[in-house]
Each structure stands twice: as structure tokens, then as C-alpha cells.
Amino acid sequence: MRRKSSVAILVLTVFVVMGLADPAAATPPAYAVTDLGTLGGTASKGVGINVSGQVAGTSYTTGGTSHAFLYDGTMNDLGTLGGTLSDGYGINASGQVTGQSYTTSDAELHAFLYDGTMHDLGTLGGTRSFGWGINDSGQVGGWSYTAGGAQHAFLYDGTMHDLGTLGGTYSSGLGINAGGQVTGGSSLTGDAAGHAFLYDGTMHDLGTLGGTISTGLGINASGQVTGQSSTTGSFPYHAFLNDGTMHDLGTLGGAESYGYGINASGQVTGQSYTTGNAAQHAFLYTSGSGMVDLNSLIDPLASWELRQAWGINDAGQITGFGLIGGEYHAFLLTPVPEPSSFALSVAGLVGLVALERRRRRGCWV
């Protein structure tokens, strides 16, 4: 009887130590959070992320201006095209970054491609252009003003190509995939409505979730697109995933949500209002779990409030920005491998019980 009691006590001890007596306490966070810091200022924002977990974005500097950055373990200031400000948006597997920068004397705002040096991509004839996405071939998707003052989407592959519109006067390119397909938004004939598009040599109208306005922001290698669309009229907006059909991803309980990034698995990142429109939180959408508040997937003791999730890579790493220590900082979320805690607990328990029995028999082998 004494031997059985000792073994029972040992069993209970193992369960308590392993946290199995309190399953909630044993549940680890799904993501580890890395604060990417700033370029010396008080705020930064992560937008693009590549397969290696390098991040492109924008940060305030010590001088109070904003500069594009490349984060590779350290936040590197990419400088400007001669002006005071620059912004980083897209990054490819080689660490090339695209965005926009003011030129000398802040005369114009031009798209750039950074590969160790910041190259001016020019415009479609106007004074402004913006680079938003870049693929592994160095092709850039974005938008530019034309000589006539219209705003048109472009594809840059050494030359800036005007992608036209869906019949209206303006369009914007906002995402590009490995095959050079571009997504964005364009006005329709008469400019009374604007729809998300997918360009693959021809600009295809992706429609809406029932309203009059939609915009595509992220596109993966399969041509799946995420963005946002009005559900009735021009409000409210909901994040969508388009895989040939436009699917409403819902919200985190509030009125609106916005899809920003999508990876090869169809996981979507973005931002949504919470219940009662009390806050705007970063989300992750998967087909299995739906839209989940990313704040519920990190250690609550990390003291972060994740506000927007912009980019997601195929490894599931996510970048965006959130509030920490009273400042908005860029973050990198890295999935934490799911531990086989139960299997390890049982294995350890069996081993310890066996050890106790051997010890009582005087046998240690």
C-alpha cells in the first residue's frame, strides 16, 4: 500500500510540474514577437516580408523625418533619392526593396528599387510614382501619375509599363507575385465605382462583396488576392480573399476589416475593428480557424497591442506594427513550434514510474 501511495504521489507531481493540472497554464503562445525598433525616432512600421524573414518598412529617424528601412537583424536606413523622406513597402527574396522617395529638393516623389543602392524608377510622365510590391525577378508593381495627370497602375521590369484601367480614369497597382501578376484597384467607366483587379497581361475585374468599391493589396503565386471591399454601397469594408470567387472574411466583431497580405497557403493578414469598434487589431485568417485576433496568439506579458499585420511569408512569419511602451513599433511575429507537451509528459511519467519501481526493487538498469 505504501508503494502504491508513493507512485500516486509521483504521478500527481509530474502532472502538476508539467502544467497538465491546468491546461490553460500549459498553452504556449503561437508566436514570438520581435520588436524591430526604429531608426532613432519614435515610430516604425513593417510592411513587406520575404522568405528569410527580412522586413521592409518605414521608420522615423532621430531628425524626425521618415526613411525606408531594411531589417535583417538590424534596422538599416535605406536613405532617399536626394529628398527628405522615403517609405519602404515591398521586399523580395534577395533583399531588394521597393517604395517611394522624394527627389532632390523634394521636387518630385518617385518609386525606387533598392539593391544596395537606391535607384529611381521614374514615372509614367507625371511627377509622382509609388512602388508597392516587388517579386524575386525584380519586377515592381505600383502606380504613377501620367503626363495628363491621371493615376495609372504600372509594372516595372526595367521599363515602366502603363497597365491602363477597367474603363475609368484611374488605377493603382499594389501587389505583385512571382509570375508578374499585379493586383490593385481601378475605377470603372464613368468613375462611379472602383473595383479590385488582377492583371496578367489583361486587367480583370474581381468584383466586390456587394458594394461599389474594392481594392486588391496582396497576391500570392497562385493568383489568390486579398484586400477589402464594401459590402453595401461604399461602406462598410470587409477583408476578402479572391480565388476566382470573392469571399468575405468577416471582422473581429466590429464594423470593418482590411486584408493586406497573403501567402502561398492562403493565410491572410490585415486589420479589423473589434467588437463595438473599440479598437483596431491585427488579424490572421486561415481557412480552418477563420479570422483570429493576433493579440490572442502572443504572450500577454509581452505588453504589445498589435494593430496592423501587413506582410506574411510562406513560413508564416508576419510583420506589421503595434503599440509597445507608448510608441508604435514595427514587429516580426515568428511561429513557435507546437510542443508535443502531452506526449512528452506521458513519456516522462512512464519513465519516472518505471524508475521508481526499479529503485524499490533495487534495480537501476
C-alpha positions, 0 to 999 in steps of 0.5 A, a space after each residue: 500500500 505504501 508503494 502504491 501511495 508513493 507512485 500516486 504521489 509521483 504521478 500527481 507531481 509530474 502532472 502538476 510540474 508539467 502544467 497538465 493540472 491546468 491546461 490553460 497554464 500549459 498553452 504556449 503562445 503561437 508566436 514570438 514577437 520581435 520588436 524591430 525598433 526604429 531608426 532613432 525616432 519614435 515610430 516604425 512600421 513593417 510592411 513587406 516580408 520575404 522568405 528569410 524573414 527580412 522586413 521592409 518598412 518605414 521608420 522615423 529617424 532621430 531628425 524626425 523625418 521618415 526613411 525606408 528601412 531594411 531589417 535583417 537583424 538590424 534596422 538599416 536606413 535605406 536613405 532617399 533619392 536626394 529628398 527628405 523622406 522615403 517609405 519602404 513597402 515591398 521586399 523580395 527574396 534577395 533583399 531588394 526593396 521597393 517604395 517611394 522617395 522624394 527627389 532632390 529638393 523634394 521636387 518630385 516623389 518617385 518609386 525606387 528599387 533598392 539593391 544596395 543602392 537606391 535607384 529611381 524608377 521614374 514615372 509614367 510622365 507625371 511627377 509622382 510614382 509609388 512602388 508597392 510590391 516587388 517579386 524575386 525577378 525584380 519586377 515592381 508593381 505600383 502606380 504613377 501619375 501620367 503626363 495628363 495627370 491621371 493615376 495609372 497602375 504600372 509594372 516595372 521590369 526595367 521599363 515602366 509599363 502603363 497597365 491602363 484601367 477597367 474603363 475609368 480614369 484611374 488605377 493603382 497597382 499594389 501587389 505583385 507575385 512571382 509570375 508578374 501578376 499585379 493586383 490593385 484597384 481601378 475605377 470603372 467607366 464613368 468613375 462611379 465605382 472602383 473595383 479590385 483587379 488582377 492583371 496578367 497581361 489583361 486587367 480583370 475585374 474581381 468584383 466586390 462583396 456587394 458594394 461599389 468599391 474594392 481594392 486588391 493589396 496582396 497576391 500570392 503565386 497562385 493568383 489568390 488576392 486579398 484586400 477589402 471591399 464594401 459590402 453595401 454601397 461604399 461602406 462598410 469594408 470587409 477583408 476578402 480573399 479572391 480565388 476566382 470567387 470573392 469571399 468575405 472574411 468577416 471582422 473581429 466583431 466590429 464594423 470593418 476589416 482590411 486584408 493586406 497580405 497573403 501567402 502561398 497557403 492562403 493565410 491572410 493578414 490585415 486589420 479589423 475593428 473589434 467588437 463595438 469598434 473599440 479598437 483596431 487589431 491585427 488579424 490572421 485568417 486561415 481557412 480552418 480557424 477563420 479570422 483570429 485576433 493576433 493579440 490572442 496568439 502572443 504572450 500577454 506579458 509581452 505588453 504589445 497591442 498589435 494593430 496592423 499585420 501587413 506582410 506574411 511569408 510562406 513560413 508564416 512569419 508576419 510583420 506589421 506594427 503595434 503599440 509597445 511602451 507608448 510608441 508604435 513599433 514595427 514587429 516580426 511575429 515568428 511561429 513557435 513550434 507546437 510542443 508535443 507537451 502531452 506526449 512528452 509528459 506521458 513519456 516522462 511519467 512512464 519513465 519516472 514510474 518505471 524508475 521508481 519501481 526499479 529503485 524499490 526493487 533495487 534495480 537501476 538498469 
